[in-house]
Amino acid sequence: MTTAQVSPPPAAREAGAPLDVHPAIVATVARARAAFDRGVTRPIEWRLEQLRQLERMVLENEARFVAALASDLGKPSFESWAAETNYIVDDARYIARHLRSWAAPKRVASALFVQPARSRIEHDPLGVVLVIAPWNYPMQLSLSPLAGAIAGGNAVVLKPSEVSPASSALLAELVPKYLDREAVHVVEGAVAETTTLLAERFDHIFYTGNGAVARVVMTAAAKHLTPMTLELGGKSPTIVLRDADLDVAARRIAWGKFFNAGQTCVAPDYVLVDASVEEQFVERIRACITAFYGADPKASPDFGRIVSQRHLKRLVGLLSAGDVVVGGTYDTETRYLAPTLLRDVPLDAPVMCEEIFGPILPIVPIDGLDAAIAFVRERPKPLALYVFTGSRSAADEVLARTSSGGACVNDVVSHLVPHDLPFGGVGPSGMGAYHGRHSFETFTHRKSVLDKPTFIDPPVRYPPYSEATLKWLKRLM
Ligand code: NAD
């Protein structure tokens, strides 16, 4: 059985019938576990070879990756390169370059009480890892966790999102061609298949997606006490203070918001702009939209599409709150929604309560730094927070008085790029982190090992205890 055969026929999937796929999925997890138990995945050489193969898979099939992403999300080829193919290649190379040093046991001091002894931290593989990926960056968010899991010496079952079917099908076809067919598997499917998977025992579950499904996944994981990483979302606020460079702020915010048509977990969700500069800021964002995408963004090859008609319908429903000052037009057939600015939005409107996850940007005037901080603090901890200001102390104050998974000062989204910055949420925006070395840490267990020689065995710790020894020890330690 190849990995790709795990995919049920589309008809069975549409009917949501798990029965015929159930045994195949269970068998797949069993194969992954058998490979792990045979020790296939543990050697560093195996891990490095898999990372090289991952890189080859992407590079040799780049055009097919770009085509799948265009089919699923109308993703512009620049965005496919920057946030998907090149991202994955760069990530796999960086991890491979550092893997030996990360995986080497780390010596630590041994306390006097246990001497003579040597103490060290070993990075143990976890076992069989389940990666559940979403649709918005379907390649990056499948293959970057996969690279981390492989680097950790684990067997992996990857479940791509059914909402991005072309990307999912391509992964199911290519992964078994390039990677170890016993240890690395792709299981395609939707709720039924994921439910079947979640009934199995994994050693770690890495889930990226929305908070509602995270609760389902976490409940299933609790049954086996399986540890998890949750990469979730939320409403990432962007604060623009009076002293910000408005030209730069508008350009960077418009870029981060409308990249991938706003379907980015760390996209600026809304802007809190100092009321004294709101007018100028709106005009600058308006100008940026035209400069980026022309007078008719629908005709621009650089603006993506909404992933499905269902998601487009939800977004269109958000437009009724407030004044549409730019955009607001849409086309159901081509899943197009124009880059849109909203003003005068009631704070209890759905667009200000749920994560937008599309190209709609509400602009909310605010009365200075304290009001902006209070606004953020009254709401759930976001995945990202952005502040634009010319003042170092104002930026520091925003960072110190708010909690978010990550943050940028005078930029948006870019904190995902440096390899050594851990990427993850806090509270309702997520649990755990990855990227670079943090991926390796996430997918390994830090095992404490104390190694004691037998040629000497000081009797101090053994009963019968003596007052004299105790006194001596107290003085010594
Ligand atoms: P999605 O609909 O593709 O769902 C994510 C995964 O969960 C899919 O593989 C899907 O098959 C599975 N799933 C769906 N329903 C399920 C169920 N009932 N039981 C088990 N599994 C189920 O993606 P989504 O959730 O719409 O993704 C968007 C959300 O993800 C946003 O909230 C976004 O902010 C967040 N996100 C977070 C990150 C991050 O890195 N923190 C990255 C991307 C997206």
Residues whose N, C-alpha, C, O or C-beta is under 5 A from the ligand:
A	BS01	NAD	I132 A133 P134 W135 K159 P160 S161 E162 V163 G189 A190 V191 T194 T195 T208 G209 N210 V213 V216 E231 L232 G233 G234 C265 S429
